[in-house]
Structures are given as C-alpha cells and as structure tokens.
Amino acid sequence: VADPIYRQGVVAAGSGAKAAIEAERFLQDKGEK
C-alpha cells in the first residue's frame, strides 16, 4: 500500500475494530459477575 492516506484509513479502521472488540469483551465480563 503506497498511498499514505489509504494506509492511514486502514490503520484507523483496524484500531477502531480492535477497540470495539475490547469494549464488547469488557462489557461481557462485567455482565457475568
């Protein structure tokens, strides 16, 4: 991927997805206890 703007978008999307997964996992943990 040579285009830096495209690359930045992919990185941001990946970070957002990771954050969403972490948040969902955190909420599931709180719900179980």
C-alpha positions, 0 to 999 in steps of 0.5 A: 500500500503506497498511498499514505492516506489509504494506509492511514484509513486502514490503520484507523479502521483496524484500531477502531475494530480492535477497540470495539472488540475490547469494549464488547469483551469488557462489557461481557465480563462485567455482565457475568459477575 
